[in-house]
Amino acid sequence: MGDLKIFSEVKDILERILKAPFAENDSIRECDPSLLSLLHVSPEVAKEHAYEQLYAVPYKDVAECWRRLYTESSMWISLDMVEEVVERIKSIKFPKSEGRSSGDTGLAEQELAKIIEELDRAVIMVGAPRRRDTIEEIFGKLGHLQLCRDENSVVLDYHFENENLDKRETRRRKLSPKLEAIYTSPIKGLEIPHRYPSKLVPDPPIKFPLRRTHNFSLEEFQNQVELDHKKDRRKGPLPFIITHAINDWPAFHDNLWCNPRYLLSKTLGGRRLVPIEIGRSYTDSNWSQKIITMKEFITTYMLQPPPTDSIASVPKKKEEEEQHSHDNKPGKYTQKNTSDMVTHSKPKPQTGYLAQHDLLRQVPSLAADVRIPDYCYSTPPTPETHTANTESSDEASDMIMINTWLGPAYTKTPLHTDPHHNILAQVVGKKYVRLYAPGESARMYPRGWDAEWGVDMGNTSSVDLEEVMGFVDCESEGEGQRDECRRKDFLERFPNFLDAEYVEGVLGEGECLFIPRGWWHYVRSLSPSFSVSFWWD
């Protein structure tokens, strides 16, 4: 199928959807009619009006009509771009002996990224209400462009060699220089490899190890959490690691997610957008978010060596910072908070993290690579310790919420607690985890209300666990006096924290961690890491 035909089909899809009258129950009708009249004559202006409303109030309070207006405007802008591409391709003079598709690729490459950016921004920024399926259909069509087919052939004919992955079948084919060039990074001298860099961080010492079990059935899992609860009703179910839990996932068994090129092939050559976090932790003052292409995220953050000082983040220059809404702070920790901006910056020393993002919903073809663990259909008992942190929220209580976590070594999630049970599945790499029971909440020193950002941070500890690990867990010669001073200063601020009991462990590839509702947990990547979390009540 030639590129002209593909773009023409995309044009037909957009025209059919956009030129049909709005349904009677469509919330977009709540917008001023004068704004709606702008959609087909000046969609950029309509989009700007919608954008202003997105950041006028906390995201949860944004009326759906503005999200609809933003989505509709983006689709009209995309239609204008597609129509221009169709006309330009038609104007090209081809020799009769040549098929039209041979000359279409150059134009497709020039405009493809712009169209994807416009549509993906609507998906990430506002969820594309009423139009998500249509946008996914359009992305599917664009994947058939000659350029995308050439890029995908690099991955489909290749499985990387790795003799250390449980003797799973490996196969490698030699690629032509032309196809290899497709996956050359924008960073000079860097080609996108077939796997992420090797482990960079040594495993920390484990003093109070998590219990480990072998691939429980659902019945065994339910029996175990009930048994734990009976032993200590105040503490309730205990966390534990389940080994060999995702052996049937194509993402793990077939080594798919170990290969950066595979992820690029699933995201239209890496042109799909993703929201990422910049900085050491969302609790830091210079933490920020931005939207970039998947290819830029992989080449800038996943394949680069870690910063010289990987613990302390590097402050950004003012002109490099993203624009944020006052709602853009943890507690509203979703893709909906990211700035409406796509950056094309040079590599920076900060850590970048694609954290707590529903990538499987944004890119449905990736969802086929995982399975919802049966454990998510269990009903763990509730401990007798009642705190605000152990009570389930009303949000989507009957749903399984899935998020992905992709980042290099040294990415971390600070000590916090969630109002849901959690199965954290480790597909690629390793993570260190430490957990504290809900009964230790008073010793966690919750942050409480953040007046500056207008966000309840009661689910996040004021304690920087890396500070604790620096002077307690690490014994370095010649620094005893210095560590003692640090310890004394810490105890003045958090006198009871070191009395809290905890368990810890290293979550390896193919393993799952059960985190009961209300348990405080800290997570740090020991290597480039790809994880999936499943929340349920």
BATIVEX-484733 format. One record per residue (C-alpha): residue in three letters; x, y, z. Coordinates in steps of 0.25 Angstrom, whole numbers, padded with zeros to 4 digits, always signed. Layout:
ALAXYZ
...
END
This chain:
MET+0000+0000+0000
GLY+0006+0013-0004
ASP+0008+0025+0005
LEU-0002+0033-0003
LYS-0013+0023+0000
ILE-0010+0022+0015
PHE-0010+0037+0017
SER-0023+0038+0008
GLU-0030+0027+0018
VAL-0025+0035+0030
LYS-0031+0048+0024
ASP-0044+0040+0021
ILE-0045+0036+0036
LEU-0043+0050+0041
GLU-0053+0056+0032
ARG-0063+0045+0035
ILE-0062+0048+0050
LEU-0060+0063+0051
LYS-0070+0067+0041
ALA-0081+0059+0047
PRO-0091+0066+0057
PHE-0088+0065+0072
ALA-0096+0055+0079
GLU-0107+0061+0088
ASN-0100+0056+0101
ASP-0086+0061+0096
SER-0080+0070+0107
ILE-0073+0079+0097
ARG-0087+0085+0095
GLU-0085+0092+0108
CYS-0074+0101+0102
ASP-0078+0114+0096
PRO-0083+0113+0082
SER-0073+0123+0077
LEU-0062+0114+0081
LEU-0068+0102+0074
SER-0069+0110+0062
LEU-0054+0112+0062
LEU-0051+0097+0061
HIS-0052+0096+0045
VAL-0046+0110+0042
SER-0036+0113+0053
PRO-0034+0100+0062
GLU-0021+0106+0068
VAL-0029+0117+0074
ALA-0039+0108+0080
LYS-0028+0099+0085
GLU-0021+0110+0092
HIS-0034+0114+0099
ALA-0036+0099+0104
TYR-0021+0099+0108
GLU-0023+0111+0117
GLN-0035+0104+0124
LEU-0027+0092+0127
TYR-0017+0099+0136
ALA-0027+0109+0142
VAL-0031+0099+0153
PRO-0026+0086+0158
TYR-0027+0075+0147
LYS-0038+0067+0155
ASP-0047+0080+0154
VAL-0045+0082+0139
ALA-0059+0081+0132
GLU-0059+0070+0122
CYS-0064+0080+0111
TRP-0050+0086+0111
ARG-0043+0073+0110
ARG-0053+0070+0098
LEU-0050+0084+0092
TYR-0035+0081+0093
THR-0036+0067+0087
GLU-0045+0072+0075
SER-0036+0084+0072
SER-0024+0075+0072
MET-0031+0066+0062
TRP-0035+0077+0053
ILE-0020+0082+0053
SER-0016+0068+0049
LEU-0026+0068+0038
ASP-0020+0081+0032
MET-0006+0074+0032
VAL-0011+0061+0026
GLU-0018+0069+0015
GLU-0006+0076+0012
VAL+0002+0064+0011
VAL-0008+0057+0002
GLU-0007+0069-0008
ARG+0008+0070-0008
ILE+0009+0055-0011
LYS-0001+0057-0022
SER+0007+0068-0028
ILE+0020+0060-0029
LYS+0022+0055-0044
PHE+0026+0041-0044
PRO+0031+0033-0057
LYS+0020+0024-0062
SER+0030+0012-0059
GLU+0031+0015-0044
GLY+0020+0013-0033
ARG+0016+0025-0025
SER+0020+0018-0012
SER+0035+0019-0016
GLY+0035+0034-0015
ASP+0025+0036-0004
THR+0035+0033+0008
GLY+0042+0046+0008
LEU+0029+0054+0010
ALA+0024+0044+0020
GLU+0037+0045+0029
GLN+0035+0060+0029
GLU+0021+0061+0033
LEU+0019+0048+0041
ALA+0025+0053+0054
LYS+0017+0066+0054
ILE+0004+0058+0052
ILE+0007+0048+0063
GLU+0011+0059+0072
GLU-0002+0066+0071
LEU-0011+0054+0073
ASP-0002+0048+0084
ARG-0002+0061+0092
ALA-0017+0060+0092
VAL-0016+0046+0098
ILE-0006+0049+0108
MET-0011+0063+0112
VAL-0026+0060+0113
GLY-0029+0046+0111
ALA-0035+0049+0097
PRO-0049+0046+0102
ARG-0059+0040+0091
ARG-0047+0040+0081
ARG-0037+0030+0087
ASP-0041+0019+0078
THR-0041+0027+0066
ILE-0027+0032+0069
GLU-0022+0018+0071
GLU-0028+0014+0058
ILE-0020+0026+0051
PHE-0007+0022+0058
GLY-0010+0008+0053
LYS-0011+0013+0039
LEU+0002+0021+0040
GLY+0009+0009+0044
HIS+0007+0004+0030
LEU+0015+0015+0024
GLN+0028+0010+0016
LEU+0037+0017+0026
CYS+0030+0010+0038
ARG+0031-0003+0031
ASP+0046-0002+0028
GLU+0048+0002+0043
ASN+0040-0010+0048
SER+0047-0020+0039
VAL+0060-0017+0048
VAL+0053-0022+0060
LEU+0044-0033+0054
ASP+0056-0040+0048
TYR+0065-0039+0060
HIS+0066-0045+0074
PHE+0078-0041+0082
GLU+0088-0051+0088
ASN+0088-0053+0102
GLU+0094-0066+0108
ASN+0090-0062+0122
LEU+0075-0062+0122
ASP+0071-0076+0126
LYS+0076-0082+0113
ARG+0064-0076+0106
GLU+0064-0077+0091
THR+0073-0067+0085
ARG+0074-0063+0070
ARG+0082-0052+0062
ARG+0081-0048+0048
LYS+0091-0039+0041
LEU+0085-0026+0037
SER+0088-0018+0025
PRO+0095-0005+0027
LYS+0083+0002+0022
LEU+0074-0004+0032
GLU+0084-0002+0043
ALA+0085+0013+0040
ILE+0070+0015+0043
TYR+0073+0012+0058
THR+0084+0022+0059
SER+0082+0031+0070
PRO+0081+0046+0069
ILE+0093+0046+0079
LYS+0106+0047+0071
GLY+0113+0033+0071
LEU+0102+0026+0078
GLU+0094+0015+0071
ILE+0082+0009+0078
PRO+0087-0005+0083
HIS+0079-0018+0084
ARG+0078-0017+0099
TYR+0080-0007+0110
PRO+0093-0005+0117
SER+0098-0015+0128
LYS+0096-0014+0142
LEU+0102-0001+0148
VAL+0099-0001+0163
PRO+0103-0012+0173
ASP+0093-0019+0181
PRO+0092-0012+0195
PRO+0094-0021+0207
ILE+0081-0028+0212
LYS+0078-0028+0227
PHE+0064-0032+0228
PRO+0060-0040+0215
LEU+0047-0041+0209
ARG+0040-0055+0209
ARG+0042-0061+0195
THR+0032-0072+0189
HIS+0031-0079+0176
ASN+0020-0076+0166
PHE+0008-0077+0175
SER-0006-0081+0170
LEU-0017-0071+0173
GLU-0022-0081+0183
GLU-0008-0082+0190
PHE-0007-0067+0189
GLN-0021-0065+0196
ASN-0017-0075+0207
GLN-0004-0068+0210
VAL-0009-0054+0212
GLU-0021-0060+0221
LEU-0010-0068+0229
ASP-0002-0055+0230
HIS-0014-0047+0235
LYS-0018-0058+0245
LYS-0004-0058+0251
ASP-0004-0043+0253
ARG-0017-0036+0251
ARG-0011-0022+0254
LYS-0001-0023+0243
GLY-0009-0031+0233
PRO-0004-0038+0220
LEU+0011-0037+0219
PRO+0019-0033+0206
PHE+0027-0044+0199
ILE+0034-0047+0186
ILE+0028-0057+0176
THR+0039-0064+0167
HIS+0036-0069+0153
ALA+0023-0061+0153
ILE+0023-0056+0139
ASN+0029-0067+0131
ASP+0018-0067+0122
TRP+0019-0052+0118
PRO+0024-0050+0104
ALA+0030-0037+0109
PHE+0039-0046+0118
HIS+0039-0060+0112
ASP+0042-0055+0098
ASN+0052-0044+0103
LEU+0044-0034+0096
TRP+0045-0023+0106
CYS+0060-0025+0107
ASN+0061-0019+0094
PRO+0060-0004+0092
ARG+0058-0005+0077
TYR+0045-0014+0080
LEU+0040-0002+0088
LEU+0043+0007+0077
SER+0036-0002+0067
LYS+0023-0002+0076
THR+0023+0014+0076
LEU+0024+0017+0062
GLY+0039+0017+0061
GLY+0040+0024+0075
ARG+0031+0036+0070
ARG+0020+0034+0080
LEU+0021+0043+0092
VAL+0023+0040+0107
PRO+0022+0048+0119
ILE+0035+0047+0127
GLU+0040+0052+0141
ILE+0053+0059+0142
GLY+0061+0059+0155
ARG+0065+0051+0166
SER+0051+0050+0173
TYR+0037+0056+0172
THR+0040+0062+0186
ASP+0051+0070+0181
SER+0050+0085+0178
ASN+0055+0084+0164
TRP+0047+0072+0160
SER+0039+0074+0147
GLN+0032+0067+0136
LYS+0032+0068+0121
ILE+0027+0061+0109
ILE+0037+0056+0099
THR+0037+0045+0088
MET+0040+0031+0092
LYS+0053+0031+0084
GLU+0058+0043+0091
PHE+0055+0037+0104
ILE+0062+0024+0101
THR+0075+0031+0095
THR+0076+0042+0105
TYR+0073+0035+0118
MET+0072+0020+0116
LEU+0085+0018+0108
GLN+0094+0029+0114
PRO+0103+0026+0126
PRO+0098+0031+0139
PRO+0102+0045+0144
THR+0115+0047+0151
ASP+0107+0050+0164
SER+0096+0040+0162
ILE+0090+0043+0176
ALA+0089+0058+0175
SER+0082+0064+0163
VAL+0087+0075+0155
PRO+0080+0088+0155
LYS+0075+0092+0141
LYS+0076+0106+0135
LYS+0064+0114+0136
GLU+0062+0114+0121
GLU+0062+0098+0121
GLU+0051+0097+0131
GLU+0037+0093+0127
GLN+0025+0101+0129
HIS+0016+0094+0140
SER+0003+0096+0146
HIS+0001+0097+0161
ASP-0006+0084+0160
ASN+0007+0078+0155
LYS+0012+0071+0168
PRO+0012+0057+0174
GLY-0001+0052+0179
LYS-0006+0056+0165
TYR+0004+0047+0160
THR-0001+0044+0146
GLN+0002+0047+0131
LYS-0009+0057+0132
ASN+0000+0067+0139
THR+0011+0068+0129
SER+0013+0081+0122
ASP+0008+0082+0108
MET+0021+0083+0102
VAL+0030+0074+0093
THR+0045+0076+0096
HIS+0056+0073+0086
SER+0068+0076+0095
LYS+0082+0071+0096
PRO+0086+0060+0106
LYS+0086+0066+0120
PRO+0092+0060+0133
GLN+0079+0059+0140
THR+0072+0045+0142
GLY+0059+0043+0134
TYR+0048+0034+0138
LEU+0036+0029+0131
ALA+0028+0027+0144
GLN+0014+0022+0147
HIS+0009+0024+0133
ASP-0002+0015+0127
LEU+0007+0012+0114
LEU-0001-0001+0111
ARG-0013+0007+0109
GLN-0006+0018+0101
VAL+0000+0007+0092
PRO-0010-0005+0093
SER-0001-0014+0085
LEU+0009-0014+0096
ALA-0002-0020+0105
ALA-0002-0033+0098
ASP+0012-0035+0104
VAL+0007-0036+0118
ARG-0003-0043+0126
ILE-0011-0038+0138
PRO-0006-0047+0150
ASP-0017-0056+0156
TYR-0013-0050+0169
CYS-0020-0037+0166
TYR-0034-0045+0167
SER-0031-0048+0182
THR-0037-0042+0194
PRO-0026-0039+0204
PRO-0032-0036+0218
THR-0031-0022+0224
PRO-0022-0021+0236
GLU-0028-0015+0249
THR-0019-0004+0249
HIS-0028+0008+0243
THR-0020+0020+0238
ALA-0023+0029+0226
ASN-0012+0022+0218
THR-0019+0008+0219
GLU-0033+0012+0215
SER-0036+0009+0200
SER-0039+0021+0192
ASP-0053+0023+0184
GLU-0045+0024+0171
ALA-0048+0012+0162
SER-0049+0002+0173
ASP-0054-0009+0164
MET-0043-0007+0154
ILE-0029-0012+0152
MET-0021+0000+0150
ILE-0008-0003+0142
ASN+0004+0006+0141
THR+0018+0004+0135
TRP+0031+0009+0140
LEU+0043+0010+0130
GLY+0056+0017+0134
PRO+0071+0016+0136
ALA+0079+0012+0148
TYR+0078+0021+0160
THR+0063+0025+0157
LYS+0056+0024+0170
THR+0042+0026+0176
PRO+0043+0032+0190
LEU+0037+0025+0203
HIS+0022+0026+0201
THR+0009+0018+0203
ASP-0003+0015+0193
PRO-0018+0013+0196
HIS-0018+0000+0188
HIS-0012-0014+0188
ASN+0000-0015+0178
ILE+0007-0026+0170
LEU+0020-0020+0164
ALA+0025-0029+0153
GLN+0039-0027+0149
VAL+0041-0030+0134
VAL+0055-0024+0131
GLY+0066-0021+0141
LYS+0067-0021+0156
LYS+0061-0012+0167
TYR+0064-0010+0182
VAL+0051-0009+0191
ARG+0049-0006+0205
LEU+0036-0007+0212
TYR+0030-0002+0226
ALA+0016-0007+0231
PRO+0004+0002+0232
GLY+0006+0002+0248
GLU+0019+0009+0246
SER+0012+0021+0239
ALA+0015+0031+0251
ARG+0030+0028+0250
MET+0029+0031+0235
TYR+0027+0046+0237
PRO+0017+0048+0226
ARG+0018+0061+0219
GLY+0004+0066+0220
TRP-0002+0077+0213
ASP+0007+0085+0203
ALA+0002+0099+0203
GLU+0011+0104+0192
TRP+0005+0093+0182
GLY-0008+0091+0189
VAL-0006+0076+0189
ASP-0008+0066+0200
MET+0006+0059+0202
GLY+0001+0051+0214
ASN+0005+0038+0206
THR+0019+0042+0205
SER+0030+0042+0216
SER+0038+0054+0220
VAL+0050+0044+0222
ASP+0060+0043+0210
LEU+0063+0028+0211
GLU+0076+0030+0204
GLU+0081+0039+0215
VAL+0078+0028+0225
MET+0085+0017+0216
GLY+0097+0026+0215
PHE+0101+0027+0230
VAL+0094+0014+0235
ASP+0095+0003+0224
CYS+0108+0007+0218
GLU+0121+0006+0226
SER+0132+0013+0220
GLU+0146+0014+0227
GLY+0151+0027+0232
GLU+0137+0034+0232
GLY+0132+0029+0246
GLN+0132+0043+0252
ARG+0125+0049+0240
ASP+0114+0038+0240
GLU+0112+0040+0254
CYS+0109+0055+0252
ARG+0100+0052+0241
ARG+0093+0042+0250
LYS+0091+0052+0261
ASP+0086+0062+0252
PHE+0076+0052+0246
LEU+0071+0048+0259
GLU+0068+0062+0263
ARG+0059+0063+0251
PHE+0053+0049+0252
PRO+0055+0044+0265
ASN+0047+0031+0264
PHE+0049+0027+0249
LEU+0061+0018+0252
ASP+0052+0010+0262
ALA+0043+0006+0251
GLU+0043-0009+0246
TYR+0045-0012+0232
VAL+0047-0023+0221
GLU+0055-0021+0209
GLY+0060-0029+0196
VAL+0065-0028+0182
LEU+0054-0031+0172
GLY+0060-0038+0160
GLU+0055-0041+0146
GLY+0043-0050+0145
GLU+0039-0047+0159
CYS+0027-0040+0165
LEU+0026-0033+0179
PHE+0013-0033+0186
ILE+0011-0019+0194
PRO-0001-0020+0203
ARG-0010-0007+0203
GLY-0004+0003+0213
TRP+0010-0002+0213
TRP+0021+0009+0212
HIS+0031+0006+0201
TYR+0043+0011+0195
VAL+0048+0006+0181
ARG+0062+0009+0174
SER+0066+0003+0161
LEU+0080-0004+0161
SER+0080-0004+0146
PRO+0072+0000+0134
SER+0058-0005+0138
PHE+0045-0008+0132
SER+0033-0011+0142
VAL+0018-0012+0142
SER+0010-0010+0154
PHE-0004-0015+0156
TRP-0013-0008+0167
TRP-0026-0014+0172
ASP-0035-0013+0184
END
